[in-house]
């Protein structure tokens, strides 16, 4: 923690007094913008369900909320075996030794996240990665995390869907909020996003590394490296399908994850009680939508 604080102080010399002042706390204007504009806009934008089997023109579609039907998942966190003194020594150029990997540890999502600052979630198409990040963003915006994760209720979520930036490169912090409030961006106080990130109040949710064009991936990695170094106190969660971030396909990615302190995980399949609960919530949400129409 002291090292991170020292790093922050050194950064202030280059970031300038206007941004440094954010560390003393947000201004009244920034608080008003966050509470009255940004958080409500994010909930309206992302607290939506994309249901299967319902026509897009169905009048009940707009009544379905993600938070009404979503079941809190379990995470499969990658856990490593303790290593011997021999394996702790640097590997030679022709030999790459790593500690053996244990079986993934299954934990309820709030318990898993409580001890994590940076997380990589890997999963196949349709495994729920994007929905998971969307749900986390809404929970943060509504400040509805339970006691086990109460510290996250102060966080301001920034949801970055990388497919929206194909061919454009990774967005700068100033652009993090533009997709959420395109018509209200002019109301955003100058330096607001960077101030949030500097104080460690940011929750940066980066969805779909695999959806960036191959030519853009190295630039994206450099941008993420810069973000985690400039804003070490904020939290970062990144998702991707496995083929793109495979260790053999993109070794630089895995080196960076390890150096930046990212935990690796997958979303666990729902257990039978969770599946039953999901079906029940789904029908309740539809019934409520019918009754309101």
Secondary structure, DSSP 8 states (H G I E B T S, - for coil): -HHHHHHHHHHHHHH-HHHHGGGG---HHHHHIIIIIIHHHHHHHHS----SSS-TT-TTGGG--HHHH----EEEE--B----HHHHS---TT------B---EEEEHHHHHTT-SEEEEE--TTSSHHHHHHHHHHHHHHT---GGGGGGGG-EEEEEEGGGGTTT-S--GGGTTTTT-TTTGGGS-TTHHHHHHHHT-EEEEEE-GGGS-HHHHHHHHHHHHHHHHHTTTSEEEEEE-TTTT-TTT-HHHHHHHHHHT-EEEEE----HHHHHHHHHHHHHHHHHHHHH-
